Amino acid sequence: MGRLEDESRNGDHRCMPRPLLDTETIITVALDAMEESDAGALTARGLATRLKCSTRTLYQQMGKQEELISALLNHYFVQQRPALQRGLDWQLTVYEWADALRLAILERPKLSRHLSPENRPALIEFTRPLLEALTEAGFDDSLSVEVCRSLVHVVISLTLGELETQSHRYEELTVSGDRFAHMLTDDANKLERSPDGKTPPPVFVQTIRWLVAGIECPQQSKAGQR
């Protein structure tokens, strides 16, 4: 790790190393700063001001902004790894895990907008309990991984879409005589919004239900071949 050096004032210009900041402190302060409603976008200069350090020190320890964001995502989602209930059938475990990921995303909306399925270190640990539950339920390794990957993509997409609907309401289209436009927009706000901020909206529940039904097909076929 790099160090920011200060010139000494004793005349011989020898350098004294400044201690590095604690990484946990940087991450904690950055997470709080990012979610403050009036803080604006997280910048190295703003974070350095909060930490009372130079931007050079911050860059040396955490790297560029994208590296900092990656570290924040990894830290947060590893900490949020769910403790799934033991003894549930795999279908209920899928619902429990999907809801846990949705709530974790909603808890840190500004951070989570940077989340994508490519953030593998952050999502591997969060998904590990689901993968373990599926293998224990008799899924082979290949199918377990496919199920986890699909669920990660779907839950992230649905929840980030939900964040967008929280910031505005859809304009209900009223196209005279256009039956399909009416069908697709009727009650869209109700279907895609959480009734209380915590309960998943109907479109989330229905999508996961359809995924579970699709997962059951290869499992039932496999069981029938035994």
Phi and psi restraints in degrees (value plus and minus 20) as a CYANA .aco file:
   2 GLY   PHI     -97.8   -57.8
   2 GLY   PSI     142.4   182.4
   3 ARG   PHI    -152.3  -112.3
   3 ARG   PSI     120.5   160.5
   4 LEU   PHI    -110.0   -70.0
   4 LEU   PSI     106.5   146.5
   5 GLU   PHI    -125.5   -85.5
   5 GLU   PSI     120.9   160.9
   6 ASP   PHI    -128.8   -88.8
   6 ASP   PSI     116.0   156.0
   7 GLU   PHI     -90.4   -50.4
   7 GLU   PSI     115.9   155.9
   8 SER   PHI     -96.9   -56.9
   8 SER   PSI     139.1   179.1
   9 ARG   PHI    -122.7   -82.7
   9 ARG   PSI      -6.2    33.8
  10 ASN   PHI    -110.7   -70.7
  10 ASN   PSI     -13.6    26.4
  11 GLY   PHI      76.3   116.3
  11 GLY   PSI     -39.8     0.2
  12 ASP   PHI    -117.4   -77.4
  12 ASP   PSI     -19.1    20.9
  13 HIS   PHI      37.5    77.5
  13 HIS   PSI       6.3    46.3
  14 ARG   PHI     -91.5   -51.5
  14 ARG   PSI     129.7   169.7
  15 CYS   PHI    -121.2   -81.2
  15 CYS   PSI     118.2   158.2
  16 MET   PHI    -131.4   -91.4
  16 MET   PSI     106.7   146.7
  17 PRO   PHI     -91.7   -51.7
  17 PRO   PSI     118.4   158.4
  18 ARG   PHI    -108.8   -68.8
  18 ARG   PSI     114.6   154.6
  19 PRO   PHI     -81.7   -41.7
  19 PRO   PSI     124.1   164.1
  20 LEU   PHI     -89.7   -49.7
  20 LEU   PSI     130.4   170.4
  21 LEU   PHI     -91.7   -51.7
  21 LEU   PSI     131.7   171.7
  22 ASP   PHI     -91.1   -51.1
  22 ASP   PSI     106.1   146.1
  23 THR   PHI     -79.3   -39.3
  23 THR   PSI     -59.1   -19.1
  24 GLU   PHI     -80.7   -40.7
  24 GLU   PSI     -58.4   -18.4
  25 THR   PHI     -85.6   -45.6
  25 THR   PSI     -64.2   -24.2
  26 ILE   PHI     -78.1   -38.1
  26 ILE   PSI     -67.5   -27.5
  27 ILE   PHI     -85.2   -45.2
  27 ILE   PSI     -63.3   -23.3
  28 THR   PHI     -82.1   -42.1
  28 THR   PSI     -66.4   -26.4
  29 VAL   PHI     -85.5   -45.5
  29 VAL   PSI     -60.7   -20.7
  30 ALA   PHI     -85.9   -45.9
  30 ALA   PSI     -61.0   -21.0
  31 LEU   PHI     -82.2   -42.2
  31 LEU   PSI     -64.8   -24.8
  32 ASP   PHI     -86.1   -46.1
  32 ASP   PSI     -61.2   -21.2
  33 ALA   PHI     -83.7   -43.7
  33 ALA   PSI     -60.0   -20.0
  34 MET   PHI     -84.0   -44.0
  34 MET   PSI     -55.7   -15.7
  35 GLU   PHI    -109.1   -69.1
  35 GLU   PSI     -29.5    10.5
  36 GLU   PHI     -84.4   -44.4
  36 GLU   PSI     109.1   149.1
  37 SER   PHI     -81.3   -41.3
  37 SER   PSI     -51.3   -11.3
  38 ASP   PHI    -123.3   -83.3
  38 ASP   PSI      -7.8    32.2
  39 ALA   PHI    -102.8   -62.8
  39 ALA   PSI     -39.2     0.8
  40 GLY   PHI      52.6    92.6
  40 GLY   PSI    -185.6  -145.6
  41 ALA   PHI     -88.8   -48.8
  41 ALA   PSI     125.5   165.5
  42 LEU   PHI     -92.0   -52.0
  42 LEU   PSI     103.0   143.0
  43 THR   PHI    -143.8  -103.8
  43 THR   PSI     136.1   176.1
  44 ALA   PHI     -82.1   -42.1
  44 ALA   PSI     -60.7   -20.7
  45 ARG   PHI     -83.5   -43.5
  45 ARG   PSI     -65.3   -25.3
  46 GLY   PHI     -85.2   -45.2
  46 GLY   PSI     -60.5   -20.5
  47 LEU   PHI     -88.1   -48.1
  47 LEU   PSI     -60.1   -20.1
  48 ALA   PHI     -81.8   -41.8
  48 ALA   PSI     -57.8   -17.8
  49 THR   PHI     -82.4   -42.4
  49 THR   PSI     -64.2   -24.2
  50 ARG   PHI     -82.9   -42.9
  50 ARG   PSI     -58.1   -18.1
  51 LEU   PHI    -105.4   -65.4
  51 LEU   PSI     -27.0    13.0
  52 LYS   PHI      38.1    78.1
  52 LYS   PSI      28.2    68.2
  53 CYS   PHI    -158.2  -118.2
  53 CYS   PSI     155.2   195.2
  54 SER   PHI    -106.3   -66.3
  54 SER   PSI     137.2   177.2
  55 THR   PHI     -84.4   -44.4
  55 THR   PSI     -49.6    -9.6
  56 ARG   PHI     -82.8   -42.8
  56 ARG   PSI     -63.7   -23.7
  57 THR   PHI     -80.7   -40.7
  57 THR   PSI     -62.7   -22.7
  58 LEU   PHI     -84.3   -44.3
  58 LEU   PSI     -64.9   -24.9
  59 TYR   PHI     -83.7   -43.7
  59 TYR   PSI     -60.2   -20.2
  60 GLN   PHI     -83.6   -43.6
  60 GLN   PSI     -54.4   -14.4
  61 GLN   PHI    -109.8   -69.8
  61 GLN   PSI     -57.0   -17.0
  62 MET   PHI    -133.5   -93.5
  62 MET   PSI     -28.9    11.1
  63 GLY   PHI      62.4   102.4
  63 GLY   PSI    -185.5  -145.5
  64 LYS   PHI     -90.9   -50.9
  64 LYS   PSI     153.5   193.5
  65 GLN   PHI     -79.5   -39.5
  65 GLN   PSI     -61.1   -21.1
  66 GLU   PHI     -84.5   -44.5
  66 GLU   PSI     -51.9   -11.9
  67 GLU   PHI     -91.0   -51.0
  67 GLU   PSI     -57.3   -17.3
  68 LEU   PHI     -84.2   -44.2
  68 LEU   PSI     -66.1   -26.1
  69 ILE   PHI     -80.3   -40.3
  69 ILE   PSI     -62.3   -22.3
  70 SER   PHI     -80.9   -40.9
  70 SER   PSI     -62.0   -22.0
  71 ALA   PHI     -83.8   -43.8
  71 ALA   PSI     -58.9   -18.9
  72 LEU   PHI     -85.1   -45.1
  72 LEU   PSI     -64.4   -24.4
  73 LEU   PHI     -81.4   -41.4
  73 LEU   PSI     -66.7   -26.7
  74 ASN   PHI     -79.7   -39.7
  74 ASN   PSI     -67.3   -27.3
  75 HIS   PHI     -81.4   -41.4
  75 HIS   PSI     -68.7   -28.7
  76 TYR   PHI     -86.5   -46.5
  76 TYR   PSI     -69.6   -29.6
  77 PHE   PHI     -94.7   -54.7
  77 PHE   PSI     -46.5    -6.5
  78 VAL   PHI     -86.4   -46.4
  78 VAL   PSI     -61.1   -21.1
  79 GLN   PHI     -85.4   -45.4
  79 GLN   PSI     -48.9    -8.9
  80 GLN   PHI    -108.9   -68.9
  80 GLN   PSI     -14.9    25.1
  81 ARG   PHI     -68.7   -28.7
  81 ARG   PSI     104.1   144.1
  82 PRO   PHI     -97.4   -57.4
  82 PRO   PSI     125.9   165.9
  83 ALA   PHI    -117.7   -77.7
  83 ALA   PSI      71.9   111.9
  84 LEU   PHI     -91.4   -51.4
  84 LEU   PSI     126.5   166.5
  85 GLN   PHI     -84.1   -44.1
  85 GLN   PSI     119.1   159.1
  86 ARG   PHI    -104.0   -64.0
  86 ARG   PSI     129.2   169.2
  87 GLY   PHI      69.0   109.0
  87 GLY   PSI     -24.4    15.6
  88 LEU   PHI     -97.2   -57.2
  88 LEU   PSI     133.0   173.0
  89 ASP   PHI     -90.8   -50.8
  89 ASP   PSI     142.8   182.8
  90 TRP   PHI     -84.7   -44.7
  90 TRP   PSI     -49.8    -9.8
  91 GLN   PHI     -83.2   -43.2
  91 GLN   PSI     -66.4   -26.4
  92 LEU   PHI     -86.8   -46.8
  92 LEU   PSI     -52.5   -12.5
  93 THR   PHI     -84.2   -44.2
  93 THR   PSI     -59.9   -19.9
  94 VAL   PHI     -80.6   -40.6
  94 VAL   PSI     -67.2   -27.2
  95 TYR   PHI     -80.5   -40.5
  95 TYR   PSI     -62.9   -22.9
  96 GLU   PHI     -84.4   -44.4
  96 GLU   PSI     -64.0   -24.0
  97 TRP   PHI     -86.1   -46.1
  97 TRP   PSI     -64.4   -24.4
  98 ALA   PHI     -80.6   -40.6
  98 ALA   PSI     -61.5   -21.5
  99 ASP   PHI     -86.4   -46.4
  99 ASP   PSI     -57.3   -17.3
 100 ALA   PHI     -84.3   -44.3
 100 ALA   PSI     -62.4   -22.4
 101 LEU   PHI     -87.1   -47.1
 101 LEU   PSI     -60.9   -20.9
 102 ARG   PHI     -78.6   -38.6
 102 ARG   PSI     -67.8   -27.8
 103 LEU   PHI     -85.9   -45.9
 103 LEU   PSI     -57.0   -17.0
 104 ALA   PHI     -83.8   -43.8
 104 ALA   PSI     -60.3   -20.3
 105 ILE   PHI     -84.7   -44.7
 105 ILE   PSI     -65.1   -25.1
 106 LEU   PHI     -87.4   -47.4
 106 LEU   PSI     -47.5    -7.5
 107 GLU   PHI     -87.6   -47.6
 107 GLU   PSI     -51.4   -11.4
 108 ARG   PHI    -147.7  -107.7
 108 ARG   PSI      50.5    90.5
 109 PRO   PHI     -82.7   -42.7
 109 PRO   PSI     -61.0   -21.0
 110 LYS   PHI     -89.3   -49.3
 110 LYS   PSI     -60.1   -20.1
 111 LEU   PHI     -85.2   -45.2
 111 LEU   PSI     -64.6   -24.6
 112 SER   PHI     -87.5   -47.5
 112 SER   PSI     -40.5    -0.5
 113 ARG   PHI     -84.8   -44.8
 113 ARG   PSI     -36.4     3.6
 114 HIS   PHI    -110.1   -70.1
 114 HIS   PSI     -22.6    17.4
 115 LEU   PHI     -99.9   -59.9
 115 LEU   PSI     121.0   161.0
 116 SER   PHI    -169.7  -129.7
 116 SER   PSI     144.1   184.1
 117 PRO   PHI     -80.0   -40.0
 117 PRO   PSI     -33.6     6.4
 118 GLU   PHI     -98.3   -58.3
 118 GLU   PSI     -31.2     8.8
 119 ASN   PHI     -98.3   -58.3
 119 ASN   PSI      47.3    87.3
 120 ARG   PHI     -82.0   -42.0
 120 ARG   PSI     -65.7   -25.7
 121 PRO   PHI     -78.0   -38.0
 121 PRO   PSI     -59.5   -19.5
 122 ALA   PHI     -86.9   -46.9
 122 ALA   PSI     -59.1   -19.1
 123 LEU   PHI    -110.2   -70.2
 123 LEU   PSI     -42.2    -2.2
 124 ILE   PHI     -80.7   -40.7
 124 ILE   PSI     -70.2   -30.2
 125 GLU   PHI     -87.7   -47.7
 125 GLU   PSI     -56.2   -16.2
 126 PHE   PHI     -86.4   -46.4
 126 PHE   PSI     -52.9   -12.9
 127 THR   PHI    -110.0   -70.0
 127 THR   PSI     -35.2     4.8
 128 ARG   PHI     -72.5   -32.5
 128 ARG   PSI     -65.6   -25.6
 129 PRO   PHI     -80.4   -40.4
 129 PRO   PSI     -55.8   -15.8
 130 LEU   PHI     -88.0   -48.0
 130 LEU   PSI     -64.5   -24.5
 131 LEU   PHI     -79.7   -39.7
 131 LEU   PSI     -63.5   -23.5
 132 GLU   PHI     -82.6   -42.6
 132 GLU   PSI     -61.3   -21.3
 133 ALA   PHI     -85.2   -45.2
 133 ALA   PSI     -59.3   -19.3
 134 LEU   PHI     -87.5   -47.5
 134 LEU   PSI     -62.1   -22.1
 135 THR   PHI     -86.6   -46.6
 135 THR   PSI     -56.6   -16.6
 136 GLU   PHI     -86.5   -46.5
 136 GLU   PSI     -47.2    -7.2
 137 ALA   PHI    -102.2   -62.2
 137 ALA   PSI     -19.9    20.1
 138 GLY   PHI      83.5   123.5
 138 GLY   PSI     -17.0    23.0
 139 PHE   PHI     -89.9   -49.9
 139 PHE   PSI     120.2   160.2
 140 ASP   PHI     -94.6   -54.6
 140 ASP   PSI     144.5   184.5
 141 ASP   PHI     -78.5   -38.5
 141 ASP   PSI     -62.6   -22.6
 142 SER   PHI     -83.1   -43.1
 142 SER   PSI     -67.6   -27.6
 143 LEU   PHI     -87.9   -47.9
 143 LEU   PSI     -57.4   -17.4
 144 SER   PHI     -78.7   -38.7
 144 SER   PSI     -64.4   -24.4
 145 VAL   PHI     -85.8   -45.8
 145 VAL   PSI     -62.5   -22.5
 146 GLU   PHI     -81.4   -41.4
 146 GLU   PSI     -62.2   -22.2
 147 VAL   PHI     -82.0   -42.0
 147 VAL   PSI     -66.4   -26.4
 148 CYS   PHI     -82.1   -42.1
 148 CYS   PSI     -64.4   -24.4
 149 ARG   PHI     -81.5   -41.5
 149 ARG   PSI     -65.0   -25.0
 150 SER   PHI     -82.4   -42.4
 150 SER   PSI     -64.1   -24.1
 151 LEU   PHI     -84.9   -44.9
 151 LEU   PSI     -60.2   -20.2
 152 VAL   PHI     -78.5   -38.5
 152 VAL   PSI     -69.6   -29.6
 153 HIS   PHI     -80.1   -40.1
 153 HIS   PSI     -67.2   -27.2
 154 VAL   PHI     -88.1   -48.1
 154 VAL   PSI     -65.8   -25.8
 155 VAL   PHI     -85.8   -45.8
 155 VAL   PSI     -62.0   -22.0
 156 ILE   PHI     -81.3   -41.3
 156 ILE   PSI     -67.3   -27.3
 157 SER   PHI     -82.6   -42.6
 157 SER   PSI     -66.0   -26.0
 158 LEU   PHI     -82.4   -42.4
 158 LEU   PSI     -63.3   -23.3
 159 THR   PHI     -94.3   -54.3
 159 THR   PSI     -58.9   -18.9
 160 LEU   PHI     -84.6   -44.6
 160 LEU   PSI     -55.1   -15.1
 161 GLY   PHI     -85.3   -45.3
 161 GLY   PSI     -57.5   -17.5
 162 GLU   PHI     -83.4   -43.4
 162 GLU   PSI     -58.3   -18.3
 163 LEU   PHI     -80.4   -40.4
 163 LEU   PSI     -58.4   -18.4
 164 GLU   PHI     -88.1   -48.1
 164 GLU   PSI     -58.1   -18.1
 165 THR   PHI     -91.0   -51.0
 165 THR   PSI     -40.3    -0.3
 166 GLN   PHI     -90.3   -50.3
 166 GLN   PSI     -46.1    -6.1
 167 SER   PHI    -108.7   -68.7
 167 SER   PSI     -32.0     8.0
 168 HIS   PHI    -178.0  -138.0
 168 HIS   PSI     141.3   181.3
 169 ARG   PHI    -121.6   -81.6
 169 ARG   PSI     124.8   164.8
 170 TYR   PHI     -87.4   -47.4
 170 TYR   PSI     122.3   162.3
 171 GLU   PHI    -101.7   -61.7
 171 GLU   PSI      95.7   135.7
 172 GLU   PHI     -86.5   -46.5
 172 GLU   PSI     102.1   142.1
 173 LEU   PHI     -98.3   -58.3
 173 LEU   PSI     112.8   152.8
 174 THR   PHI    -143.4  -103.4
 174 THR   PSI      70.8   110.8
 175 VAL   PHI    -125.4   -85.4
 175 VAL   PSI      92.2   132.2
 176 SER   PHI     -78.1   -38.1
 176 SER   PSI     104.0   144.0
 177 GLY   PHI      60.6   100.6
 177 GLY   PSI     -24.8    15.2
 178 ASP   PHI    -113.3   -73.3
 178 ASP   PSI      70.9   110.9
 179 ARG   PHI     -82.7   -42.7
 179 ARG   PSI     -60.4   -20.4
 180 PHE   PHI     -90.0   -50.0
 180 PHE   PSI     -58.9   -18.9
 181 ALA   PHI     -81.3   -41.3
 181 ALA   PSI     -60.2   -20.2
 182 HIS   PHI     -85.2   -45.2
 182 HIS   PSI     -62.9   -22.9
 183 MET   PHI     -81.8   -41.8
 183 MET   PSI     -60.2   -20.2
 184 LEU   PHI     -98.2   -58.2
 184 LEU   PSI     -43.3    -3.3
 185 THR   PHI    -126.4   -86.4
 185 THR   PSI     -34.9     5.1
 186 ASP   PHI     -82.9   -42.9
 186 ASP   PSI     104.3   144.3
 187 ASP   PHI      41.0    81.0
 187 ASP   PSI       4.2    44.2
 188 ALA   PHI     -79.9   -39.9
 188 ALA   PSI     -60.4   -20.4
 189 ASN   PHI     -82.3   -42.3
 189 ASN   PSI     -61.0   -21.0
 190 LYS   PHI     -89.0   -49.0
 190 LYS   PSI     -61.0   -21.0
 191 LEU   PHI     -92.9   -52.9
 191 LEU   PSI     -51.3   -11.3
 192 GLU   PHI    -124.6   -84.6
 192 GLU   PSI     -14.5    25.5
 193 ARG   PHI    -134.7   -94.7
 193 ARG   PSI     123.4   163.4
 194 SER   PHI     -91.0   -51.0
 194 SER   PSI     116.1   156.1
 195 PRO   PHI     -86.9   -46.9
 195 PRO   PSI     -46.2    -6.2
 196 ASP   PHI    -156.1  -116.1
 196 ASP   PSI     -11.6    28.4
 197 GLY   PHI      69.0   109.0
 197 GLY   PSI     -39.3     0.7
 198 LYS   PHI    -132.8   -92.8
 198 LYS   PSI     -64.8   -24.8
 199 THR   PHI     -87.7   -47.7
 199 THR   PSI     111.1   151.1
 200 PRO   PHI     -80.6   -40.6
 200 PRO   PSI     121.8   161.8
 201 PRO   PHI     -89.2   -49.2
 201 PRO   PSI     140.0   180.0
 202 PRO   PHI     -74.1   -34.1
 202 PRO   PSI     -58.8   -18.8
 203 VAL   PHI     -85.8   -45.8
 203 VAL   PSI     -52.5   -12.5
 204 PHE   PHI     -87.3   -47.3
 204 PHE   PSI     -70.2   -30.2
 205 VAL   PHI     -80.9   -40.9
 205 VAL   PSI     -64.9   -24.9
 206 GLN   PHI     -85.7   -45.7
 206 GLN   PSI     -59.7   -19.7
 207 THR   PHI     -84.7   -44.7
 207 THR   PSI     -64.3   -24.3
 208 ILE   PHI     -84.9   -44.9
 208 ILE   PSI     -57.6   -17.6
 209 ARG   PHI     -81.4   -41.4
 209 ARG   PSI     -62.4   -22.4
 210 TRP   PHI     -86.7   -46.7
 210 TRP   PSI     -57.9   -17.9
 211 LEU   PHI     -82.6   -42.6
 211 LEU   PSI     -64.1   -24.1
 212 VAL   PHI     -80.9   -40.9
 212 VAL   PSI     -62.4   -22.4
 213 ALA   PHI     -82.0   -42.0
 213 ALA   PSI     -58.5   -18.5
 214 GLY   PHI     -88.1   -48.1
 214 GLY   PSI     -55.2   -15.2
 215 ILE   PHI     -88.2   -48.2
 215 ILE   PSI     -53.7   -13.7
 216 GLU   PHI     -84.4   -44.4
 216 GLU   PSI     -48.8    -8.8
 217 CYS   PHI     -80.8   -40.8
 217 CYS   PSI     -75.1   -35.1
 218 PRO   PHI     -85.5   -45.5
 218 PRO   PSI     -49.9    -9.9
 219 GLN   PHI     -87.9   -47.9
 219 GLN   PSI     -61.0   -21.0
 220 GLN   PHI     -88.0   -48.0
 220 GLN   PSI     -58.3   -18.3
 221 SER   PHI     -82.8   -42.8
 221 SER   PSI     -61.6   -21.6
 222 LYS   PHI     -83.2   -43.2
 222 LYS   PSI     -63.1   -23.1
 223 ALA   PHI     -85.1   -45.1
 223 ALA   PSI     -55.6   -15.6
 224 GLY   PHI     -90.4   -50.4
 224 GLY   PSI     -40.3    -0.3
 225 GLN   PHI    -106.3   -66.3
 225 GLN   PSI     -29.0    11.0
